[in-house]
């Protein structure tokens, strides 16, 4: 159940734009303004309980407002539990986030294949500064997604680091998180550092394509751990640390809530690939309807 109890009007206003960024561009033409939603929620007081907010949501007939408010409660719970080292009620948050997706037409949901082979649905993005950067996503692994990917490219460029501290909460399935380290310019070098370059995109949250470019820094790569995380499990990845994610739950689905934050320090983002490759472009299939996968996850939960 929710661990946060109240929300202030000023806090909601801080959430509005980061939530809005993670819907499709056309959503801006159908969602009420920040001020109009504030009038709906905070007409009697500048602070409301989460229980009252959920009551307001249930009575709401505007599906777009309803979607944003369901997402607000779910994302806020993830951020609160992460920042306060509390156990996240994954099923509770899953139900909120799923409802926020399925009650609106699919064209308003950003849903694309990332370079690591999972379906990524952004939920919240605050990016006014790197130090305060905050990005929450839903990740889904399923065999049905393989048709949209070059599986060899995914495997070749699956080991990577992040600029930001990352944390993941497993909703269902068996999620792999293997960790790696390296020696530079070893006689046994068989990999190199690659820089990921993104194309110009109509959408700022999920890019259409990315290109991995060899930086000519050869390394000897070695694995330091092998991890499998199960339903309700949780794992963390420090900024700048090499890891590889995936799942081992076929033919069933695996899913996580995934968080990036700049609050725990910053580092470089790199991808590791075969040193004989100069560059490699990875296409990202945009707007994949996640409805069937969400239903599949529901039956597993």
ChimeraX commands (.cxc) that place a marker at each C-alpha (Angstrom):
marker #1 position 0.00,0.00,0.00 radius 0.5
marker #1 position 1.09,3.61,-0.37 radius 0.5
marker #1 position 3.74,4.83,2.08 radius 0.5
marker #1 position 3.29,8.48,1.20 radius 0.5
marker #1 position 0.28,10.07,2.88 radius 0.5
marker #1 position -0.25,13.61,1.59 radius 0.5
marker #1 position 0.57,15.70,-1.46 radius 0.5
marker #1 position 0.85,19.48,-1.61 radius 0.5
marker #1 position -0.27,21.60,-4.55 radius 0.5
marker #1 position 3.28,22.90,-4.98 radius 0.5
marker #1 position 4.56,19.33,-5.22 radius 0.5
marker #1 position 1.97,18.41,-7.85 radius 0.5
marker #1 position 3.05,21.41,-9.93 radius 0.5
marker #1 position 6.63,20.10,-9.84 radius 0.5
marker #1 position 5.43,16.73,-11.13 radius 0.5
marker #1 position 3.23,17.98,-13.96 radius 0.5
marker #1 position 5.85,18.67,-16.65 radius 0.5
marker #1 position 8.04,15.60,-15.92 radius 0.5
marker #1 position 4.92,13.42,-16.23 radius 0.5
marker #1 position 3.76,15.20,-19.37 radius 0.5
marker #1 position 7.15,14.64,-21.07 radius 0.5
marker #1 position 6.60,10.88,-20.93 radius 0.5
marker #1 position 3.37,10.87,-22.92 radius 0.5
marker #1 position 3.18,11.13,-26.70 radius 0.5
marker #1 position 3.40,14.63,-28.18 radius 0.5
marker #1 position -0.32,14.65,-29.04 radius 0.5
marker #1 position -1.21,14.19,-25.38 radius 0.5
marker #1 position -0.49,17.89,-24.81 radius 0.5
marker #1 position -3.56,18.76,-26.88 radius 0.5
marker #1 position -5.97,16.68,-24.78 radius 0.5
marker #1 position -4.69,17.00,-21.21 radius 0.5
marker #1 position -5.95,19.78,-18.96 radius 0.5
marker #1 position -3.52,22.47,-17.90 radius 0.5
marker #1 position -1.54,22.29,-14.71 radius 0.5
marker #1 position -3.72,25.04,-13.19 radius 0.5
marker #1 position -6.99,23.34,-14.16 radius 0.5
marker #1 position -5.95,20.04,-12.59 radius 0.5
marker #1 position -4.84,21.89,-9.46 radius 0.5
marker #1 position -8.33,23.42,-9.22 radius 0.5
marker #1 position -9.79,19.94,-9.45 radius 0.5
marker #1 position -7.58,18.46,-6.73 radius 0.5
marker #1 position -6.88,21.36,-4.40 radius 0.5
marker #1 position -10.18,23.26,-4.45 radius 0.5
marker #1 position -10.63,22.94,-0.67 radius 0.5
marker #1 position -7.06,22.81,0.56 radius 0.5
marker #1 position -3.48,23.23,-0.65 radius 0.5
marker #1 position -2.75,19.74,0.64 radius 0.5
marker #1 position -4.73,16.51,0.17 radius 0.5
marker #1 position -4.26,12.95,1.37 radius 0.5
marker #1 position -3.33,10.28,-1.13 radius 0.5
marker #1 position -6.54,8.45,-0.21 radius 0.5
marker #1 position -8.59,11.53,-1.09 radius 0.5
marker #1 position -6.63,11.94,-4.32 radius 0.5
marker #1 position -7.40,8.33,-5.29 radius 0.5
marker #1 position -11.08,9.01,-4.53 radius 0.5
marker #1 position -10.95,12.03,-6.86 radius 0.5
marker #1 position -9.33,9.87,-9.55 radius 0.5
marker #1 position -12.07,7.23,-9.35 radius 0.5
marker #1 position -14.79,9.87,-9.81 radius 0.5
marker #1 position -12.96,11.55,-12.68 radius 0.5
marker #1 position -14.53,11.12,-16.14 radius 0.5
marker #1 position -11.69,12.71,-18.11 radius 0.5
marker #1 position -9.53,9.70,-19.02 radius 0.5
marker #1 position -6.47,11.85,-19.70 radius 0.5
marker #1 position -6.53,13.50,-16.29 radius 0.5
marker #1 position -7.25,10.11,-14.78 radius 0.5
marker #1 position -4.22,8.61,-16.51 radius 0.5
marker #1 position -1.88,11.38,-15.37 radius 0.5
marker #1 position -3.09,11.19,-11.77 radius 0.5
marker #1 position -2.76,7.41,-11.60 radius 0.5
marker #1 position 0.76,7.81,-12.94 radius 0.5
marker #1 position 1.49,10.57,-10.43 radius 0.5
marker #1 position 0.59,8.38,-7.46 radius 0.5
marker #1 position 2.61,5.43,-8.79 radius 0.5
marker #1 position 5.74,7.37,-9.76 radius 0.5
marker #1 position 5.69,9.35,-6.54 radius 0.5
marker #1 position 5.62,6.11,-4.57 radius 0.5
marker #1 position 8.66,4.78,-6.45 radius 0.5
marker #1 position 10.63,7.98,-5.84 radius 0.5
marker #1 position 9.63,8.15,-2.17 radius 0.5
marker #1 position 10.64,4.53,-1.46 radius 0.5
marker #1 position 13.88,4.91,-3.40 radius 0.5
marker #1 position 14.94,8.12,-1.68 radius 0.5
marker #1 position 13.95,6.91,1.80 radius 0.5
marker #1 position 15.22,3.34,1.46 radius 0.5
marker #1 position 11.72,1.89,1.95 radius 0.5
marker #1 position 10.40,-1.37,0.49 radius 0.5
marker #1 position 8.30,-0.70,-2.60 radius 0.5
marker #1 position 4.91,-2.39,-2.87 radius 0.5
marker #1 position 5.50,-3.37,-6.49 radius 0.5
marker #1 position 2.05,-4.85,-7.13 radius 0.5
marker #1 position 0.32,-1.71,-5.86 radius 0.5
marker #1 position 2.42,0.55,-8.08 radius 0.5
marker #1 position 2.07,-1.83,-11.04 radius 0.5
marker #1 position -1.72,-1.59,-10.86 radius 0.5
marker #1 position -1.58,2.22,-10.88 radius 0.5
marker #1 position 0.87,2.45,-13.77 radius 0.5
marker #1 position -0.90,-0.18,-15.85 radius 0.5
marker #1 position -4.21,1.60,-15.43 radius 0.5
marker #1 position -2.60,4.87,-16.52 radius 0.5
marker #1 position -1.57,3.20,-19.79 radius 0.5
marker #1 position -4.60,1.10,-20.72 radius 0.5
marker #1 position -7.31,3.74,-20.17 radius 0.5
marker #1 position -6.00,6.04,-22.92 radius 0.5
marker #1 position -5.52,5.41,-26.67 radius 0.5
marker #1 position -2.19,3.76,-27.47 radius 0.5
marker #1 position -1.04,6.73,-29.59 radius 0.5
marker #1 position -0.49,8.72,-26.38 radius 0.5
marker #1 position 1.88,6.13,-24.89 radius 0.5
marker #1 position 5.59,6.25,-25.75 radius 0.5
marker #1 position 6.62,2.62,-26.08 radius 0.5
marker #1 position 9.79,1.56,-27.89 radius 0.5
marker #1 position 12.53,-1.05,-28.06 radius 0.5
marker #1 position 15.76,0.04,-26.41 radius 0.5
marker #1 position 19.22,-1.03,-27.52 radius 0.5
marker #1 position 19.28,-3.64,-24.74 radius 0.5
marker #1 position 16.31,-5.53,-26.17 radius 0.5
marker #1 position 13.47,-4.67,-23.80 radius 0.5
marker #1 position 10.35,-2.59,-24.29 radius 0.5
marker #1 position 10.76,0.77,-22.57 radius 0.5
marker #1 position 7.81,2.92,-21.45 radius 0.5
marker #1 position 8.90,6.23,-19.88 radius 0.5
marker #1 position 6.79,7.39,-16.95 radius 0.5
marker #1 position 8.51,10.46,-15.47 radius 0.5
marker #1 position 11.47,12.59,-16.53 radius 0.5
marker #1 position 12.90,15.56,-14.64 radius 0.5
marker #1 position 15.94,16.86,-16.50 radius 0.5
marker #1 position 16.52,20.49,-15.55 radius 0.5
marker #1 position 20.02,19.60,-14.36 radius 0.5
marker #1 position 22.24,16.51,-14.32 radius 0.5
marker #1 position 22.58,16.63,-10.53 radius 0.5
marker #1 position 18.78,16.55,-10.07 radius 0.5
marker #1 position 18.06,14.30,-13.04 radius 0.5
marker #1 position 15.27,11.78,-12.38 radius 0.5
marker #1 position 13.91,9.27,-14.90 radius 0.5
marker #1 position 11.43,6.47,-14.15 radius 0.5
marker #1 position 10.58,3.82,-16.76 radius 0.5
marker #1 position 8.75,0.53,-17.12 radius 0.5
marker #1 position 10.88,-2.18,-18.77 radius 0.5
marker #1 position 9.41,-5.35,-20.29 radius 0.5
marker #1 position 11.27,-8.38,-21.71 radius 0.5
marker #1 position 9.37,-10.86,-23.88 radius 0.5
marker #1 position 10.18,-13.19,-26.78 radius 0.5
marker #1 position 7.57,-11.46,-28.95 radius 0.5
marker #1 position 9.84,-8.40,-29.07 radius 0.5
marker #1 position 12.64,-10.29,-30.84 radius 0.5
marker #1 position 11.04,-9.63,-34.24 radius 0.5
marker #1 position 11.79,-5.91,-33.87 radius 0.5
marker #1 position 15.51,-6.33,-33.13 radius 0.5
marker #1 position 18.79,-7.36,-34.61 radius 0.5
marker #1 position 19.61,-9.88,-31.89 radius 0.5
marker #1 position 23.29,-10.10,-32.85 radius 0.5
marker #1 position 23.72,-6.33,-32.47 radius 0.5
marker #1 position 21.91,-6.40,-29.14 radius 0.5
marker #1 position 24.24,-9.09,-27.87 radius 0.5
marker #1 position 27.38,-7.38,-29.20 radius 0.5
marker #1 position 26.55,-4.10,-27.45 radius 0.5
marker #1 position 24.74,-5.34,-24.35 radius 0.5
marker #1 position 27.41,-4.46,-21.74 radius 0.5
marker #1 position 27.32,-0.81,-20.74 radius 0.5
marker #1 position 27.55,1.83,-18.01 radius 0.5
marker #1 position 25.17,4.63,-17.06 radius 0.5
marker #1 position 25.80,8.30,-16.36 radius 0.5
marker #1 position 23.38,8.02,-13.45 radius 0.5
marker #1 position 22.83,5.79,-10.46 radius 0.5
marker #1 position 20.25,3.16,-11.42 radius 0.5
marker #1 position 17.85,1.07,-9.37 radius 0.5
marker #1 position 15.42,-1.61,-10.50 radius 0.5
marker #1 position 12.39,-3.27,-8.87 radius 0.5
marker #1 position 11.25,-6.58,-10.35 radius 0.5
marker #1 position 7.53,-6.77,-11.06 radius 0.5
marker #1 position 7.55,-10.33,-12.42 radius 0.5
marker #1 position 9.86,-12.87,-14.02 radius 0.5
marker #1 position 13.57,-13.57,-13.70 radius 0.5
marker #1 position 15.75,-10.56,-14.47 radius 0.5
marker #1 position 19.47,-10.91,-15.15 radius 0.5
marker #1 position 21.95,-8.30,-13.94 radius 0.5
marker #1 position 25.54,-9.39,-14.60 radius 0.5
marker #1 position 28.46,-7.14,-13.69 radius 0.5
marker #1 position 31.81,-6.68,-15.44 radius 0.5
marker #1 position 35.20,-4.96,-15.19 radius 0.5
marker #1 position 38.13,-4.51,-17.56 radius 0.5
marker #1 position 41.83,-3.99,-18.10 radius 0.5
marker #1 position 42.88,-1.30,-20.60 radius 0.5
marker #1 position 45.30,-2.11,-23.43 radius 0.5
marker #1 position 45.84,-5.67,-22.29 radius 0.5
marker #1 position 47.50,-8.13,-24.66 radius 0.5
marker #1 position 44.24,-10.08,-24.41 radius 0.5
marker #1 position 42.04,-7.16,-25.49 radius 0.5
marker #1 position 39.06,-8.21,-27.57 radius 0.5
marker #1 position 36.62,-5.39,-26.84 radius 0.5
marker #1 position 36.59,-1.57,-27.07 radius 0.5
marker #1 position 34.77,1.38,-25.57 radius 0.5
marker #1 position 32.00,2.74,-27.79 radius 0.5
marker #1 position 30.25,6.09,-27.55 radius 0.5
marker #1 position 26.52,6.12,-28.26 radius 0.5
marker #1 position 25.42,8.94,-30.57 radius 0.5
marker #1 position 21.70,9.64,-30.94 radius 0.5
marker #1 position 19.96,11.01,-34.00 radius 0.5
marker #1 position 17.70,14.05,-33.96 radius 0.5
marker #1 position 14.27,12.82,-32.90 radius 0.5
marker #1 position 10.76,14.17,-32.81 radius 0.5
marker #1 position 10.51,12.79,-29.31 radius 0.5
marker #1 position 12.97,13.84,-26.63 radius 0.5
marker #1 position 12.37,10.86,-24.36 radius 0.5
marker #1 position 12.89,7.77,-26.55 radius 0.5
marker #1 position 15.09,8.17,-29.65 radius 0.5
marker #1 position 14.40,6.61,-33.06 radius 0.5
marker #1 position 17.95,5.38,-33.70 radius 0.5
marker #1 position 21.33,5.38,-32.02 radius 0.5
marker #1 position 24.82,4.69,-33.33 radius 0.5
marker #1 position 27.66,3.10,-31.34 radius 0.5
marker #1 position 31.03,4.54,-32.45 radius 0.5
marker #1 position 34.32,2.84,-31.57 radius 0.5
marker #1 position 36.53,5.09,-29.42 radius 0.5
marker #1 position 39.69,3.04,-30.17 radius 0.5
marker #1 position 40.30,2.24,-26.51 radius 0.5
marker #1 position 40.84,-1.52,-26.40 radius 0.5
marker #1 position 40.11,-3.50,-23.25 radius 0.5
marker #1 position 40.19,-7.00,-21.82 radius 0.5
marker #1 position 36.69,-7.59,-20.45 radius 0.5
marker #1 position 35.89,-9.96,-17.58 radius 0.5
marker #1 position 32.75,-10.79,-15.63 radius 0.5
marker #1 position 32.66,-10.19,-11.87 radius 0.5
marker #1 position 29.19,-11.45,-10.92 radius 0.5
marker #1 position 26.16,-13.30,-12.19 radius 0.5
marker #1 position 22.81,-12.27,-10.75 radius 0.5
marker #1 position 19.19,-13.32,-11.25 radius 0.5
marker #1 position 16.51,-11.26,-9.51 radius 0.5
marker #1 position 12.98,-12.51,-8.97 radius 0.5
marker #1 position 9.53,-11.01,-8.37 radius 0.5
marker #1 position 9.69,-8.26,-5.69 radius 0.5
marker #1 position 13.49,-8.30,-5.91 radius 0.5
marker #1 position 15.56,-5.14,-6.12 radius 0.5
marker #1 position 19.03,-4.28,-7.38 radius 0.5
marker #1 position 21.19,-1.18,-7.78 radius 0.5
marker #1 position 23.88,-0.16,-10.27 radius 0.5
marker #1 position 26.32,2.63,-9.46 radius 0.5
marker #1 position 27.03,5.28,-12.09 radius 0.5
marker #1 position 29.90,4.27,-14.35 radius 0.5
marker #1 position 29.81,0.55,-13.45 radius 0.5
marker #1 position 29.57,-2.03,-16.23 radius 0.5
marker #1 position 26.59,-4.33,-16.31 radius 0.5
marker #1 position 24.39,-6.34,-18.66 radius 0.5
marker #1 position 20.66,-6.79,-18.18 radius 0.5
marker #1 position 18.25,-9.32,-19.62 radius 0.5
marker #1 position 15.86,-12.01,-18.52 radius 0.5
marker #1 position 15.69,-15.77,-18.26 radius 0.5
marker #1 position 11.94,-16.32,-18.08 radius 0.5
marker #1 position 10.99,-17.40,-21.62 radius 0.5
marker #1 position 8.33,-18.00,-22.79 radius 0.5
marker #1 position 6.94,-15.91,-19.95 radius 0.5
marker #1 position 7.50,-12.18,-19.53 radius 0.5
marker #1 position 9.77,-10.27,-17.16 radius 0.5
marker #1 position 9.24,-6.65,-16.13 radius 0.5
marker #1 position 10.77,-4.03,-13.86 radius 0.5
marker #1 position 10.37,-0.46,-12.75 radius 0.5
marker #1 position 13.68,1.25,-13.50 radius 0.5
marker #1 position 14.99,4.48,-12.05 radius 0.5
marker #1 position 17.87,6.80,-13.02 radius 0.5
marker #1 position 18.85,9.57,-10.63 radius 0.5
marker #1 position 21.65,12.12,-10.53 radius 0.5
marker #1 position 21.32,12.47,-6.75 radius 0.5
marker #1 position 23.91,9.75,-6.08 radius 0.5
marker #1 position 26.72,11.11,-8.28 radius 0.5
marker #1 position 27.52,11.10,-11.98 radius 0.5
marker #1 position 29.91,9.21,-14.24 radius 0.5
marker #1 position 30.49,8.43,-17.92 radius 0.5
marker #1 position 28.10,6.41,-20.06 radius 0.5
marker #1 position 29.84,3.94,-22.36 radius 0.5
marker #1 position 29.01,0.79,-24.27 radius 0.5
marker #1 position 31.35,-2.16,-24.73 radius 0.5
marker #1 position 31.54,-3.84,-28.13 radius 0.5
marker #1 position 33.80,-6.04,-30.28 radius 0.5
marker #1 position 36.96,-4.07,-31.07 radius 0.5
marker #1 position 36.93,-5.01,-34.78 radius 0.5
marker #1 position 33.67,-3.08,-35.34 radius 0.5
marker #1 position 34.06,0.62,-36.25 radius 0.5
marker #1 position 30.45,1.64,-35.70 radius 0.5
marker #1 position 27.02,0.08,-35.47 radius 0.5
marker #1 position 23.56,1.58,-35.84 radius 0.5
marker #1 position 20.70,0.25,-33.74 radius 0.5
marker #1 position 17.17,0.92,-34.93 radius 0.5
marker #1 position 14.55,1.52,-32.28 radius 0.5
marker #1 position 11.02,0.46,-33.18 radius 0.5
marker #1 position 8.66,3.18,-31.97 radius 0.5
marker #1 position 5.09,2.91,-30.72 radius 0.5
marker #1 position 4.71,-0.78,-30.00 radius 0.5
marker #1 position 1.32,-1.46,-28.46 radius 0.5
marker #1 position 2.12,-2.88,-25.00 radius 0.5
marker #1 position -1.45,-4.00,-24.22 radius 0.5
marker #1 position -0.90,-7.73,-24.79 radius 0.5
marker #1 position 2.28,-7.69,-22.73 radius 0.5
marker #1 position 0.56,-5.83,-19.89 radius 0.5
marker #1 position -2.19,-8.45,-19.90 radius 0.5
marker #1 position 0.42,-11.21,-19.92 radius 0.5
marker #1 position 2.15,-9.68,-16.91 radius 0.5
marker #1 position -1.21,-9.35,-15.14 radius 0.5
marker #1 position -1.81,-13.10,-15.45 radius 0.5
marker #1 position 1.67,-13.81,-14.07 radius 0.5
marker #1 position 1.20,-11.53,-11.08 radius 0.5
marker link #1:1,2 radius 0.2
marker link #1:2,3 radius 0.2
marker link #1:3,4 radius 0.2
marker link #1:4,5 radius 0.2
marker link #1:5,6 radius 0.2
marker link #1:6,7 radius 0.2
marker link #1:7,8 radius 0.2
marker link #1:8,9 radius 0.2
marker link #1:9,10 radius 0.2
marker link #1:10,11 radius 0.2
marker link #1:11,12 radius 0.2
marker link #1:12,13 radius 0.2
marker link #1:13,14 radius 0.2
marker link #1:14,15 radius 0.2
marker link #1:15,16 radius 0.2
marker link #1:16,17 radius 0.2
marker link #1:17,18 radius 0.2
marker link #1:18,19 radius 0.2
marker link #1:19,20 radius 0.2
marker link #1:20,21 radius 0.2
marker link #1:21,22 radius 0.2
marker link #1:22,23 radius 0.2
marker link #1:23,24 radius 0.2
marker link #1:24,25 radius 0.2
marker link #1:25,26 radius 0.2
marker link #1:26,27 radius 0.2
marker link #1:27,28 radius 0.2
marker link #1:28,29 radius 0.2
marker link #1:29,30 radius 0.2
marker link #1:30,31 radius 0.2
marker link #1:31,32 radius 0.2
marker link #1:32,33 radius 0.2
marker link #1:33,34 radius 0.2
marker link #1:34,35 radius 0.2
marker link #1:35,36 radius 0.2
marker link #1:36,37 radius 0.2
marker link #1:37,38 radius 0.2
marker link #1:38,39 radius 0.2
marker link #1:39,40 radius 0.2
marker link #1:40,41 radius 0.2
marker link #1:41,42 radius 0.2
marker link #1:42,43 radius 0.2
marker link #1:43,44 radius 0.2
marker link #1:44,45 radius 0.2
marker link #1:45,46 radius 0.2
marker link #1:46,47 radius 0.2
marker link #1:47,48 radius 0.2
marker link #1:48,49 radius 0.2
marker link #1:49,50 radius 0.2
marker link #1:50,51 radius 0.2
marker link #1:51,52 radius 0.2
marker link #1:52,53 radius 0.2
marker link #1:53,54 radius 0.2
marker link #1:54,55 radius 0.2
marker link #1:55,56 radius 0.2
marker link #1:56,57 radius 0.2
marker link #1:57,58 radius 0.2
marker link #1:58,59 radius 0.2
marker link #1:59,60 radius 0.2
marker link #1:60,61 radius 0.2
marker link #1:61,62 radius 0.2
marker link #1:62,63 radius 0.2
marker link #1:63,64 radius 0.2
marker link #1:64,65 radius 0.2
marker link #1:65,66 radius 0.2
marker link #1:66,67 radius 0.2
marker link #1:67,68 radius 0.2
marker link #1:68,69 radius 0.2
marker link #1:69,70 radius 0.2
marker link #1:70,71 radius 0.2
marker link #1:71,72 radius 0.2
marker link #1:72,73 radius 0.2
marker link #1:73,74 radius 0.2
marker link #1:74,75 radius 0.2
marker link #1:75,76 radius 0.2
marker link #1:76,77 radius 0.2
marker link #1:77,78 radius 0.2
marker link #1:78,79 radius 0.2
marker link #1:79,80 radius 0.2
marker link #1:80,81 radius 0.2
marker link #1:81,82 radius 0.2
marker link #1:82,83 radius 0.2
marker link #1:83,84 radius 0.2
marker link #1:84,85 radius 0.2
marker link #1:85,86 radius 0.2
marker link #1:86,87 radius 0.2
marker link #1:87,88 radius 0.2
marker link #1:88,89 radius 0.2
marker link #1:89,90 radius 0.2
marker link #1:90,91 radius 0.2
marker link #1:91,92 radius 0.2
marker link #1:92,93 radius 0.2
marker link #1:93,94 radius 0.2
marker link #1:94,95 radius 0.2
marker link #1:95,96 radius 0.2
marker link #1:96,97 radius 0.2
marker link #1:97,98 radius 0.2
marker link #1:98,99 radius 0.2
marker link #1:99,100 radius 0.2
marker link #1:100,101 radius 0.2
marker link #1:101,102 radius 0.2
marker link #1:102,103 radius 0.2
marker link #1:103,104 radius 0.2
marker link #1:104,105 radius 0.2
marker link #1:105,106 radius 0.2
marker link #1:106,107 radius 0.2
marker link #1:107,108 radius 0.2
marker link #1:108,109 radius 0.2
marker link #1:109,110 radius 0.2
marker link #1:110,111 radius 0.2
marker link #1:111,112 radius 0.2
marker link #1:112,113 radius 0.2
marker link #1:113,114 radius 0.2
marker link #1:114,115 radius 0.2
marker link #1:115,116 radius 0.2
marker link #1:116,117 radius 0.2
marker link #1:117,118 radius 0.2
marker link #1:118,119 radius 0.2
marker link #1:119,120 radius 0.2
marker link #1:120,121 radius 0.2
marker link #1:121,122 radius 0.2
marker link #1:122,123 radius 0.2
marker link #1:123,124 radius 0.2
marker link #1:124,125 radius 0.2
marker link #1:125,126 radius 0.2
marker link #1:126,127 radius 0.2
marker link #1:127,128 radius 0.2
marker link #1:128,129 radius 0.2
marker link #1:129,130 radius 0.2
marker link #1:130,131 radius 0.2
marker link #1:131,132 radius 0.2
marker link #1:132,133 radius 0.2
marker link #1:133,134 radius 0.2
marker link #1:134,135 radius 0.2
marker link #1:135,136 radius 0.2
marker link #1:136,137 radius 0.2
marker link #1:137,138 radius 0.2
marker link #1:138,139 radius 0.2
marker link #1:139,140 radius 0.2
marker link #1:140,141 radius 0.2
marker link #1:141,142 radius 0.2
marker link #1:142,143 radius 0.2
marker link #1:143,144 radius 0.2
marker link #1:144,145 radius 0.2
marker link #1:145,146 radius 0.2
marker link #1:146,147 radius 0.2
marker link #1:147,148 radius 0.2
marker link #1:148,149 radius 0.2
marker link #1:149,150 radius 0.2
marker link #1:150,151 radius 0.2
marker link #1:151,152 radius 0.2
marker link #1:152,153 radius 0.2
marker link #1:153,154 radius 0.2
marker link #1:154,155 radius 0.2
marker link #1:155,156 radius 0.2
marker link #1:156,157 radius 0.2
marker link #1:157,158 radius 0.2
marker link #1:158,159 radius 0.2
marker link #1:159,160 radius 0.2
marker link #1:160,161 radius 0.2
marker link #1:161,162 radius 0.2
marker link #1:162,163 radius 0.2
marker link #1:163,164 radius 0.2
marker link #1:164,165 radius 0.2
marker link #1:165,166 radius 0.2
marker link #1:166,167 radius 0.2
marker link #1:167,168 radius 0.2
marker link #1:168,169 radius 0.2
marker link #1:169,170 radius 0.2
marker link #1:170,171 radius 0.2
marker link #1:171,172 radius 0.2
marker link #1:172,173 radius 0.2
marker link #1:173,174 radius 0.2
marker link #1:174,175 radius 0.2
marker link #1:175,176 radius 0.2
marker link #1:176,177 radius 0.2
marker link #1:177,178 radius 0.2
marker link #1:178,179 radius 0.2
marker link #1:179,180 radius 0.2
marker link #1:180,181 radius 0.2
marker link #1:181,182 radius 0.2
marker link #1:182,183 radius 0.2
marker link #1:183,184 radius 0.2
marker link #1:184,185 radius 0.2
marker link #1:185,186 radius 0.2
marker link #1:186,187 radius 0.2
marker link #1:187,188 radius 0.2
marker link #1:188,189 radius 0.2
marker link #1:189,190 radius 0.2
marker link #1:190,191 radius 0.2
marker link #1:191,192 radius 0.2
marker link #1:192,193 radius 0.2
marker link #1:193,194 radius 0.2
marker link #1:194,195 radius 0.2
marker link #1:195,196 radius 0.2
marker link #1:196,197 radius 0.2
marker link #1:197,198 radius 0.2
marker link #1:198,199 radius 0.2
marker link #1:199,200 radius 0.2
marker link #1:200,201 radius 0.2
marker link #1:201,202 radius 0.2
marker link #1:202,203 radius 0.2
marker link #1:203,204 radius 0.2
marker link #1:204,205 radius 0.2
marker link #1:205,206 radius 0.2
marker link #1:206,207 radius 0.2
marker link #1:207,208 radius 0.2
marker link #1:208,209 radius 0.2
marker link #1:209,210 radius 0.2
marker link #1:210,211 radius 0.2
marker link #1:211,212 radius 0.2
marker link #1:212,213 radius 0.2
marker link #1:213,214 radius 0.2
marker link #1:214,215 radius 0.2
marker link #1:215,216 radius 0.2
marker link #1:216,217 radius 0.2
marker link #1:217,218 radius 0.2
marker link #1:218,219 radius 0.2
marker link #1:219,220 radius 0.2
marker link #1:220,221 radius 0.2
marker link #1:221,222 radius 0.2
marker link #1:222,223 radius 0.2
marker link #1:223,224 radius 0.2
marker link #1:224,225 radius 0.2
marker link #1:225,226 radius 0.2
marker link #1:226,227 radius 0.2
marker link #1:227,228 radius 0.2
marker link #1:228,229 radius 0.2
marker link #1:229,230 radius 0.2
marker link #1:230,231 radius 0.2
marker link #1:231,232 radius 0.2
marker link #1:232,233 radius 0.2
marker link #1:233,234 radius 0.2
marker link #1:234,235 radius 0.2
marker link #1:235,236 radius 0.2
marker link #1:236,237 radius 0.2
marker link #1:237,238 radius 0.2
marker link #1:238,239 radius 0.2
marker link #1:239,240 radius 0.2
marker link #1:240,241 radius 0.2
marker link #1:241,242 radius 0.2
marker link #1:242,243 radius 0.2
marker link #1:243,244 radius 0.2
marker link #1:244,245 radius 0.2
marker link #1:245,246 radius 0.2
marker link #1:246,247 radius 0.2
marker link #1:247,248 radius 0.2
marker link #1:248,249 radius 0.2
marker link #1:249,250 radius 0.2
marker link #1:250,251 radius 0.2
marker link #1:251,252 radius 0.2
marker link #1:252,253 radius 0.2
marker link #1:253,254 radius 0.2
marker link #1:254,255 radius 0.2
marker link #1:255,256 radius 0.2
marker link #1:256,257 radius 0.2
marker link #1:257,258 radius 0.2
marker link #1:258,259 radius 0.2
marker link #1:259,260 radius 0.2
marker link #1:260,261 radius 0.2
marker link #1:261,262 radius 0.2
marker link #1:262,263 radius 0.2
marker link #1:263,264 radius 0.2
marker link #1:264,265 radius 0.2
marker link #1:265,266 radius 0.2
marker link #1:266,267 radius 0.2
marker link #1:267,268 radius 0.2
marker link #1:268,269 radius 0.2
marker link #1:269,270 radius 0.2
marker link #1:270,271 radius 0.2
marker link #1:271,272 radius 0.2
marker link #1:272,273 radius 0.2
marker link #1:273,274 radius 0.2
marker link #1:274,275 radius 0.2
marker link #1:275,276 radius 0.2
marker link #1:276,277 radius 0.2
marker link #1:277,278 radius 0.2
marker link #1:278,279 radius 0.2
marker link #1:279,280 radius 0.2
marker link #1:280,281 radius 0.2
marker link #1:281,282 radius 0.2
marker link #1:282,283 radius 0.2
marker link #1:283,284 radius 0.2
marker link #1:284,285 radius 0.2
marker link #1:285,286 radius 0.2
marker link #1:286,287 radius 0.2
marker link #1:287,288 radius 0.2
marker link #1:288,289 radius 0.2
marker link #1:289,290 radius 0.2
marker link #1:290,291 radius 0.2
marker link #1:291,292 radius 0.2
marker link #1:292,293 radius 0.2
marker link #1:293,294 radius 0.2
marker link #1:294,295 radius 0.2
marker link #1:295,296 radius 0.2
marker link #1:296,297 radius 0.2
marker link #1:297,298 radius 0.2
marker link #1:298,299 radius 0.2
marker link #1:299,300 radius 0.2
marker link #1:300,301 radius 0.2
view
